[in-house]
Every structure is written in C-alpha cells, then in structure tokens.
Amino acid sequence: MSEDDILFERRGRLAVVTLNRPEALNALTLEMARRMSAVLIEAAGDTAIDAVLIKGAGDKAFCAGGDIRRMYETGPAGGRYPYDFFRDEYTMNARVFHFPKPYIALMDGIVMGGGVGLSVHGSHRVVSERLMLAMPETGIGLFPDVGGSYFLPRLPGRIGMFMALTGARLRAADALYAGIGDAYVPSDGLPALEAALAAADLGGGDGAVSRVVAEYSGEPGAAALAEQRAAIDACFDAGTVEGIVEKLQKRGDDWSRRQFASLAGKSPTSLKVTHEQLRRGGALDFDACMMMEYRIANGFVRGHDFYEGIRAVVVDKDQRPAWRPERLEDVGADQVRRYFEDEPFEGDLTLAA
C-alpha cells in the first residue's frame, strides 16, 4: 500500500480520514483496513479528537468494495492473503461499530461491499444524490459480509433479504427509507458540512454532530423502495430461496420478473448461504455476526464460486460465470451448514473487548 492510500488529518477537533484510491474507486486493500484500524484506535484514545469523519477521494465513489482481484490472484493457489484480508477487514468493521465517539461517513457516489462496512456501522451516515449503494456479493459467488449479517436482517420488513439476494442498488431516498442513511446532503454541500463540523464544538457527542448535519440536510425525493415495499415483503419472506423464487414467479408482474431474472444469474450456493446467514444473524449481536461471517468467508475462499465470479465479472468480464452447482436444488442443507460449522483458517475471529 502507498502511504497515501488513506489520508489522515486533524481539522480542529475533527479527525478526517480520506480513502485515497480514486483510480480504483477507493477499493479497500488489506493494508488500508489495517491502517484504518490503527487510526480508529488512535482517535478513540485521543482526548483532542471529538469525532471522526470519513470520505472518499474523487467524485465517483466513497468505496466500491474490497480488493477482490488480489484475492483472485492469490487464493486459488492456497495463499493466505484472502484469509488475512477478511480477518483484518472484519476486525476493522467491529472497530467502526464500537467506536466510542461520533463517526460520520460521507456516502457520496458508489458505496458497495467493503464500503458499506466502512460507513453503515457509524453513528452518522450522510448520503448524497450520487449515492449508489449495494451489497452485490451473490453475483460474484460470495455473500453480503462486512456486518451484513447484523444490519440487513434489522432493516424494515424484508428489505434486507431483498438487498442481500438480488444485489439491488439503492439511491439516496431508498437509503433513508431503509434506515441505512441518516441525512441527505447534496454533494456540492458536503465540503461546507465538513468545514462546519471542523469548526463546531463537538464535545456534546452525537447530538452536537446531529445538530450541525441537520443545518445542511435536505429532502432527496421519493423512495422507489416505498413503492416496492409490499411486493418485497410478500415475496422475500419465504423460508427458502426456492420459496422466494416461486413467489416471484406466481406474481408475474414486471418487477417480479426482473427480480427472478436477477436471482437466476447469482451463485446458487451464495444465495442459499446468504439466506441462512441473514436468518441466523437476526438473532445475534454484532460481534457474533462478525465471527460467523469469518467462518462463512473461509468456506468461500476454499471453494469454487468466489473465484469463478471474480473471473466472470472483474477479470474476463464475460458475465458468464459457471457456478458449481449450477442449480438451487443441487445445493443441499449439509453443504450450506458446512459454511457455518467448518473450522476457519488459523481459528475463529477474535475481537477485542
């Protein structure tokens, strides 16, 4: 990692973190995850810092996800990079979740996968009109990690299951409707908001930050999710992925046909593991979710679909992954269970108290 991949500065009593790989849509590397953990540890213990703000460089992305290409290059040969990446990324996600001071994420542009883990667990999630948020992992043979086990089952109705399985993309109004964002600030107003936060007395904690953010907030318009909510809740509450598919087929309207087509292109293994992941995650606390996710991630690192998905979507870009198995009905309950029960590389994830 270049030392410049994450920038850190103090503006008054505000610590500002900038993800600085705009040419890569600020995608997160292992080294960046480690650096971010170090920054959070330092900021938590520094009495001269009242809050942390995180943003992405450039005008396209906050963070488009994790460094999956490097995992593709090292994982199939048995390299340890994918295991190290997931272990340290999830540790960093937990530090964000448990951060004892206000954590303000400026969610401007693409926010996917690892970028969601850097933002959604903070105390203040500010979205702009450029937001494009998604958990698209089932389309690359993975699962919605970085704390998806925790926050997705806790979204209203079945929105979380819908997002997790289909990889649906949310705009600003959708994010607010779903409770993934807290405030809407147009992108051209974000520099002024940052300057106001740097100049403000933030010693009052979350409330002090909220008052500043409210001064710059506006309304993003109507949420498409609100119109789709009844259909989402009706179809995505089934106890199995096959049940969801059946409900979509029975509805037969344009929206249902689009969701059915979307699911048909995803990894069957990813879909079934994800459904079980969210079912379990709704009853777990955050740290238990992260430990579960590390076990699941190990299963995908050892398998076929993750690398095949990266090949088809990122490397060769032919958009024609050859999943194994290729049909939902060929992914049995025992296969799914192993993702949650098999021992991970170098033991379970441990998180500091």
Sequence and secondary structure as in RCSB ss.txt:
>XXXX:A:sequence
MSEDDILFERRGRLAVVTLNRPEALNALTLEMARRMSAVLIEAAGDTAIDAVLIKGAGDKAFCAGGDIRRMYETG
PAGGRYPYDFFRDEYTMNARVFHFPKPYIALMDGIVMGGGVGLSVHGSHRVVSERLMLAMPETGIGLFPDVGGSY
FLPRLPGRIGMFMALTGARLRAADALYAGIGDAYVPSDGLPALEAALAAADLGGGDGAVSRVVAEYSGEPGAAAL
AEQRAAIDACFDAGTVEGIVEKLQKRGDDWSRRQFASLAGKSPTSLKVTHEQLRRGGALDFDACMMMEYRIANGF
VRGHDFYEGIRAVVVDKDQRPAWRPERLEDVGADQVRRYFEDEPFEGDLTLAA
>XXXX:A:secstr
  GGGEEEEEETTEEEEEE  GGGTT B HHHHHHHHHHHHHHHH TT  EEEEEESSSSEEE  B HHHHHHHT
TTT SHHHHHHHHHHHHHHHHHT SS EEEEE SEEETHHHHTTTTSSEEEE TT EEE  GGGGT    TTHHH
HGGGSSTTHHHHHHHH   B HHHHHHHTS SEE  GGGHHHHHHHHHHS  TTTHHHHHHHHHHH B     HH
HHHHHHHHHHTT SSHHHHHHHHHHH SHHHHHHHHHHHTS HHHHHHHHHHHHHHTTS HHHHHHHHHHHHHHH
HTSSHHHHHHIIIIIS       SS SGGGS HHHHHHHHHS  TTSS     
